[in-house]
Amino acid sequence: IVVLMMWLKGFFHPKVGAAPVEGPAARPVGDTPLVEARLIKIPRAESAVGSVQAVHEMSVASKILAKVLAVNVKAGQQVKKGDVLVQLDDADLRAKRQQAAAAVDAARAARDQAKIEHARVSSLFEQNSAARIELDRVITALKSAEADLERAEQALKEAETVLGYATVQAPTDGVVVDKRVEAGDTVVPGQVLVNLYDPKRMQLVASVRESLTHRLKTGQSIKVGVDALDLVCDGQVSEIVPASDVTSRSFLVKVTGPCPPGVYAGMFGRLIIALDQEEILMIPQTAVRRVGQLDTVDVADGEFLRRRVVQLGRGFDGNVQVLSGLSAGERVAVPSAATREGA
């Protein structure tokens, strides 16, 4: 039984020798162009996310209690300074203005009559035909009439001002964000009717973590990126809010600057903060071959090329960053276009 078990396990059969261990597959360098992996310095930057907002944003509100007769704007519409946005019912205000105008006419007539009476009594007093008490009476009556006229004129100005509140106009050039009322609504004093913003001056409001805030100062030039439009424009730090958010430990930074048309309030943006330079190892993108899920390069080892797996990073204008697997000064093969096409 023991001999049978040994025979079944192959004890009496010759063993196959282990194959010799060989290194990575190599091929001669030949005429293959070689490029040296080199260290270069590039500026390093970090981004802080934020949103685009208008520097000047206005909420136009009603100053009177009235019914809305017409709304002449809609969201997204551009308006000029003085354009009528909302028209309110002004029938009662016009009646009050007419009453104030009539009161001014009455006060002016009384003042004119008081002037005539004053002139008559003054003439008689100079001729010793009127007593002093008569002169004092007409002087007092004239002053009272002039005061009544002044009060009536101020009441007329007030009525005209209140009447102007019924016609809600744009305080400046801008774009309508939203209208809050419709025709037929009744509005009260202080109720917002229309929201406007000035599209010519926009700003990016971003949350910057406290470790980066010391790199920024008011008036500093900085880059701003708007992902939706795939653009980067120049800006200027206008404000750094001197209070940190307790939860995120970040500061609000406001950046203003000339941005191209098409940038609207609420868009997502990035504040690009420049940091110190960093050294990275670069090789041409054409030197890299993709084998399955691996990136490989052919590294010159004397007169031979040996295949090596590398880990890559960011790309830069035809070059690519090498994170690991290669050292500065090593030479890699850069095959010609015909060789790459054949491969």
C-alpha positions in Angstrom: 0.0 0.0 0.0 2.8 2.4 0.8 4.6 1.7 -2.5 1.3 2.2 -4.3 0.7 5.5 -2.7 4.2 6.6 -3.5 3.7 5.6 -7.2 0.4 7.6 -7.4 2.2 10.7 -6.0 4.7 10.4 -8.8 7.6 9.5 -6.6 9.0 7.1 -9.2 8.6 9.6 -12.2 11.3 12.2 -13.3 10.6 15.8 -12.1 10.4 18.8 -14.5 13.1 21.4 -13.7 12.1 25.0 -12.9 12.4 27.4 -15.7 15.2 30.0 -15.3 14.0 33.4 -14.1 14.4 36.1 -16.8 14.2 39.9 -16.4 11.8 42.2 -18.3 11.6 41.7 -22.0 14.3 43.8 -23.8 14.9 44.9 -27.3 17.7 46.8 -28.8 17.6 50.6 -28.8 18.6 50.8 -32.5 17.4 54.1 -34.1 14.6 54.7 -31.7 14.6 58.3 -30.5 15.2 58.8 -26.8 13.9 61.6 -24.6 15.2 62.4 -21.1 12.6 62.6 -18.3 13.1 66.1 -16.9 12.0 68.0 -13.8 10.2 71.3 -14.5 8.8 73.9 -12.2 5.2 74.9 -12.6 3.0 77.4 -10.6 0.7 75.6 -8.2 -2.7 76.9 -7.4 -5.8 76.0 -5.4 -9.4 77.0 -6.1 -12.1 78.2 -3.8 -15.7 77.7 -5.0 -18.3 80.4 -5.0 -21.1 81.9 -6.9 -21.4 84.9 -9.2 -23.5 87.8 -7.8 -24.3 91.3 -8.8 -22.4 94.2 -7.1 -25.5 96.4 -7.3 -28.8 94.5 -6.7 -32.0 96.5 -6.1 -35.4 95.6 -4.7 -38.0 98.1 -5.9 -40.9 98.3 -3.4 -44.2 100.1 -3.2 -44.5 103.2 -1.0 -48.3 103.3 -0.9 -51.3 101.1 -0.5 -52.9 100.7 -3.9 -54.1 98.3 -6.6 -51.8 97.2 -9.4 -53.1 98.3 -12.8 -50.2 97.1 -15.0 -46.9 95.3 -14.8 -44.7 96.3 -17.8 -41.7 94.0 -17.3 -40.8 90.3 -17.0 -37.9 88.3 -15.8 -34.7 88.7 -17.8 -35.9 92.0 -19.5 -33.4 94.8 -19.7 -34.6 98.2 -18.6 -33.3 101.8 -18.7 -33.4 104.3 -15.9 -36.8 105.9 -15.7 -38.7 103.1 -17.5 -42.1 102.4 -15.9 -42.0 99.0 -14.2 -45.4 98.9 -12.4 -48.4 101.3 -12.6 -50.6 101.5 -9.5 -54.1 102.9 -9.2 -53.8 106.7 -8.6 -57.4 107.9 -8.9 -57.6 109.0 -5.2 -54.2 110.5 -5.3 -55.1 112.7 -8.3 -58.2 113.9 -6.4 -56.0 114.8 -3.4 -53.6 116.7 -5.7 -56.5 118.7 -7.2 -57.7 119.5 -3.7 -54.2 120.7 -2.8 -54.0 122.8 -5.9 -57.4 124.4 -5.1 -56.2 125.2 -1.6 -53.1 126.9 -3.1 -55.3 129.1 -5.3 -57.5 130.1 -2.3 -54.4 130.8 -0.2 -52.9 132.9 -2.9 -56.1 134.9 -3.4 -56.2 135.6 0.4 -52.6 136.6 0.4 -53.2 139.0 -2.5 -56.2 140.6 -0.7 -54.1 140.9 2.5 -51.4 142.8 0.5 -54.0 145.2 -0.9 -55.4 145.8 2.6 -51.9 146.3 4.0 -51.0 148.8 1.3 -54.3 150.8 1.9 -53.9 151.0 5.7 -50.2 151.8 5.4 -51.0 154.8 3.2 -53.6 156.0 5.6 -51.3 155.6 8.5 -48.6 157.8 6.8 -51.3 160.4 6.4 -52.2 160.1 10.1 -55.7 158.9 9.0 -55.4 155.4 10.6 -54.5 154.3 14.0 -51.4 152.2 14.9 -53.6 149.3 15.9 -55.1 149.2 12.4 -51.6 149.0 10.8 -50.6 146.1 13.2 -53.8 144.3 12.3 -53.2 144.3 8.5 -49.5 143.4 9.0 -50.5 140.4 11.1 -53.2 139.4 8.5 -50.6 139.6 5.7 -48.1 137.4 7.5 -50.9 134.9 8.3 -52.0 134.8 4.6 -48.4 134.3 3.5 -48.0 131.4 5.9 -51.2 129.8 4.8 -50.0 130.1 1.2 -46.7 128.4 2.1 -48.5 125.6 3.9 -50.8 125.1 0.9 -47.9 125.0 -1.6 -46.1 122.4 0.6 -49.2 120.3 0.8 -49.4 120.5 -3.0 -45.8 119.3 -3.3 -46.6 116.4 -1.0 -49.6 115.4 -3.0 -47.6 115.5 -6.2 -44.8 113.4 -4.6 -47.3 110.8 -3.4 -49.0 110.8 -6.8 -45.5 110.0 -8.3 -45.3 106.9 -6.1 -48.2 105.3 -8.2 -45.8 105.2 -11.2 -43.0 102.8 -10.2 -39.9 103.6 -12.3 -36.5 101.9 -12.7 -34.0 103.6 -10.5 -31.1 102.7 -12.8 -30.2 100.6 -15.9 -30.4 96.9 -15.2 -31.9 93.5 -15.8 -35.1 92.3 -14.2 -34.5 89.3 -11.9 -38.1 88.7 -11.0 -41.4 90.4 -10.7 -43.4 89.8 -7.5 -46.8 91.1 -8.4 -49.4 90.8 -11.1 -52.1 93.1 -12.4 -55.0 93.2 -10.0 -53.0 92.6 -6.8 -53.2 95.0 -3.9 -49.8 96.1 -2.6 -48.9 97.7 0.7 -46.1 100.1 1.6 -42.7 98.2 1.7 -43.9 95.3 -0.4 -41.2 94.4 -3.1 -42.6 94.7 -6.6 -39.5 94.0 -8.8 -35.9 92.9 -8.3 -33.2 94.3 -10.5 -29.4 94.0 -10.8 -26.7 95.8 -12.8 -25.2 93.3 -15.3 -22.2 95.6 -16.0 -20.7 94.9 -12.6 -20.6 91.4 -11.3 -18.6 89.8 -8.5 -17.6 86.3 -7.4 -18.3 85.6 -3.7 -16.2 82.6 -2.6 -15.5 80.8 0.7 -11.8 80.7 1.2 -10.4 78.5 4.0 -8.4 80.3 6.6 -5.0 78.8 5.7 -5.3 80.5 2.3 -6.7 83.9 3.4 -3.3 85.3 4.3 -2.3 85.0 0.6 -5.0 87.5 -0.4 -5.4 91.2 0.2 -7.7 94.0 -0.9 -6.9 95.3 -4.4 -4.9 92.2 -5.4 -5.4 90.9 -9.0 -6.6 87.3 -9.2 -8.0 84.8 -11.7 -11.6 83.8 -11.7 -13.0 80.8 -13.6 -16.6 80.2 -14.7 -17.0 76.5 -15.5 -20.3 76.9 -17.4 -18.7 79.2 -20.0 -15.3 77.5 -19.9 -13.5 80.8 -19.4 -11.0 82.4 -17.0 -11.1 86.2 -16.5 -9.2 88.7 -14.4 -10.6 90.1 -11.2 -9.7 92.2 -8.3 -10.2 91.4 -4.6 -12.7 94.1 -3.4 -13.6 92.8 0.0 -12.4 90.2 2.6 -15.1 89.8 5.2 -13.2 89.9 8.6 -15.2 87.1 10.2 -14.8 83.4 9.8 -17.6 80.8 9.5 -17.5 78.7 12.6 -18.5 75.5 10.9 -16.3 75.6 7.8 -13.5 77.8 9.1 -13.6 79.9 6.0 -13.8 83.6 5.0 -16.0 85.2 2.4 -13.9 86.9 -0.3 -15.5 89.2 -2.9 -13.8 89.6 -6.3 -15.0 92.1 -8.9 -13.7 92.7 -12.4 -14.5 92.9 -16.1 -16.2 89.7 -17.2 -17.5 89.0 -20.7 -21.2 89.1 -21.6 -23.1 85.9 -20.7 -22.1 85.8 -17.0 -25.3 85.9 -14.9 -26.0 86.1 -11.2 -26.0 82.6 -9.6 -23.5 81.0 -11.9 -20.9 78.6 -10.3 -17.4 80.0 -10.2 -13.9 79.3 -8.9 -11.4 81.6 -7.3 -7.9 80.5 -8.4 -5.4 81.3 -5.7 -1.7 81.1 -6.7 0.6 79.2 -4.4 4.3 78.3 -4.5 5.9 76.6 -7.5 6.3 72.8 -7.5 8.6 70.4 -9.3 7.1 67.7 -11.4 8.7 65.0 -13.6 7.6 65.2 -17.3 7.8 63.0 -20.3 6.2 63.3 -23.8 2.7 61.9 -24.0 3.8 59.9 -27.1 6.2 57.9 -25.0 3.4 56.2 -23.1 1.7 53.0 -24.2 -1.6 51.8 -22.7 -1.6 48.1 -22.1 -5.0 47.1 -20.6 -5.3 49.1 -17.4 -1.6 49.9 -17.2 0.6 52.8 -18.5 4.0 51.7 -19.7 7.1 53.3 -21.1 10.2 51.8 -22.7 13.3 52.9 -20.7 16.8 52.8 -22.1 19.1 50.4 -20.1 22.4 50.5 -21.8 21.9 49.3 -25.4 18.4 47.8 -24.7 14.9 49.1 -24.0 13.0 47.6 -21.2 9.3 47.9 -20.6 8.3 49.6 -17.3 5.0 50.4 -15.7 4.5 54.0 -14.6 1.8 56.0 -12.8 0.8 59.2 -14.6 -0.7 62.5 -13.4 -1.8 65.6 -15.2 -1.2 66.5 -18.9 0.6 69.6 -20.1 0.5 70.6 -23.8 1.7 67.2 -25.2 3.6 66.2 -22.0 2.4 64.2 -19.1 3.4 64.1 -15.4 5.0 60.9 -14.0 4.1 60.3 -10.4 6.0 57.0 -9.9 8.0 54.4 -11.8 10.5 56.8 -13.4 13.4 59.0 -12.2 14.7 62.3 -13.5 17.5 61.8 -16.1 16.3 58.4 -17.3 15.7 58.2 -21.1 12.5 56.9 -22.6 11.7 55.8 -26.1 9.5 58.1 -28.2 8.4 56.0 -31.2 7.7 57.7 -34.5 4.2 58.1 -35.9 4.6 55.2 -38.3 5.9 53.0 -35.5 2.9 53.9 -33.2 0.5 53.3 -36.1 2.0 49.9 -36.8 1.8 49.0 -33.1 
